[in-house]
Amino acid sequence: MTAASIAKEHYRVTLKNGEYEFYADEPKTLGGGDTAPAPDDLLEASLASCTAITLRMYADRKEWKVDTIEVSVNVERVANNKTVFSRKISFTGDIDAEQKERLLQIAKACPVSKTLLGEIEINRSVE
């Protein structure tokens, strides 16, 4: 579980997940202090890091000679309440086209990808 806390400072949020403390903020153009990633940046980072980790695990298990895996993610909200994630993946190392294609398929299996592509329900309560 991750908990967020915000005081009067616009719009710096302290996030705690039991083990780590980290922050989110909005850019100055939106009235924030630009002291930490914005919430959308954290969402992009979740998908990018999960993808990279999943691909590294798979490549290591297959003993493929993948030196680096680079993943960039951009989130964009478009018309009709639709959100589009653009994910670009690149590799270095001794890896052929067939292995790259397999890794692109494996990227869809990362837990964050599955969550974003699945049915989402958000339960709410106020205390």
C-alpha positions in Angstrom: 0.0 0.0 0.0 1.2 3.5 -0.7 -0.1 6.5 1.2 -0.1 10.1 0.1 0.0 13.2 2.4 -0.2 16.8 1.3 0.0 19.9 3.5 -0.3 23.6 2.5 2.7 23.6 0.1 1.3 23.6 -3.5 1.4 20.7 -4.6 4.1 18.7 -3.0 2.9 15.2 -1.9 4.8 12.9 0.4 4.3 9.3 -0.5 5.1 6.4 1.8 4.8 2.7 1.0 6.1 1.3 4.3 9.7 1.0 3.2 10.3 4.1 1.2 9.4 7.8 1.3 9.3 9.6 -2.0 7.5 12.6 -3.5 5.3 14.0 -6.2 4.7 17.5 -7.2 3.2 19.5 -10.1 5.3 21.7 -12.4 5.4 25.5 -11.8 3.2 26.0 -14.8 0.4 24.3 -12.9 1.1 26.0 -9.6 3.4 23.5 -8.1 7.0 23.8 -6.9 8.4 21.4 -9.5 10.4 19.6 -6.8 9.5 16.0 -7.8 8.0 14.1 -10.6 4.3 14.8 -11.4 1.8 12.0 -10.9 1.7 11.3 -14.6 5.5 11.0 -14.6 5.2 8.4 -11.8 2.7 6.5 -13.9 5.0 6.6 -16.9 7.9 5.5 -14.7 5.9 2.5 -13.3 5.2 1.2 -16.8 8.8 1.9 -18.0 10.5 0.3 -15.0 8.2 -2.7 -14.9 8.8 -3.3 -18.6 12.5 -3.0 -18.3 12.6 -5.4 -15.3 10.4 -8.0 -16.9 12.5 -7.9 -20.1 15.7 -8.2 -18.1 14.4 -11.2 -16.2 13.3 -12.9 -19.4 16.6 -12.2 -21.3 18.6 -13.5 -18.3 16.5 -16.6 -18.0 17.0 -17.3 -21.7 20.7 -16.4 -21.3 20.5 -14.0 -24.2 23.3 -11.5 -24.6 21.3 -8.4 -24.0 23.6 -5.6 -22.7 21.1 -2.8 -22.1 17.3 -2.4 -22.3 16.0 1.1 -22.8 12.3 1.8 -22.3 10.6 5.2 -22.7 6.9 5.8 -22.0 4.7 8.7 -22.7 1.1 9.1 -21.5 -1.4 11.3 -23.4 -5.0 11.9 -22.7 -7.0 12.3 -25.9 -10.6 12.9 -26.8 -13.5 10.9 -25.3 -11.8 10.1 -22.0 -9.2 7.9 -23.7 -5.6 7.6 -22.5 -2.9 6.5 -24.8 0.4 5.1 -23.6 3.3 5.1 -26.1 6.1 2.7 -25.2 9.4 2.6 -27.1 11.9 -0.2 -26.3 15.4 -0.6 -27.6 18.2 -3.1 -26.9 21.9 -3.3 -27.3 23.9 -6.5 -27.3 24.2 -9.6 -29.4 20.4 -10.0 -30.1 18.7 -10.9 -33.4 15.4 -9.8 -34.9 13.5 -12.9 -33.7 14.7 -12.3 -30.1 13.7 -8.7 -30.3 10.3 -9.6 -31.5 9.9 -12.1 -28.6 10.9 -9.5 -26.1 8.3 -7.1 -27.5 5.7 -9.8 -26.9 7.0 -10.3 -23.4 6.7 -6.6 -22.7 3.0 -7.0 -22.8 3.2 -9.5 -19.9 4.7 -7.1 -17.4 2.4 -6.7 -14.4 1.8 -3.0 -14.9 1.0 -3.5 -18.6 -1.5 -6.2 -17.6 -3.1 -3.8 -15.0 -3.4 -1.0 -17.5 -4.9 -3.2 -20.2 -7.2 -5.0 -17.8 -10.5 -4.0 -16.3 -9.8 -1.4 -13.5 -12.0 -0.8 -10.5 -11.3 1.9 -8.0 -13.0 1.5 -4.6 -13.3 4.7 -2.6 -14.0 5.6 1.0 -13.8 8.7 3.2 -12.8 8.7 6.8 
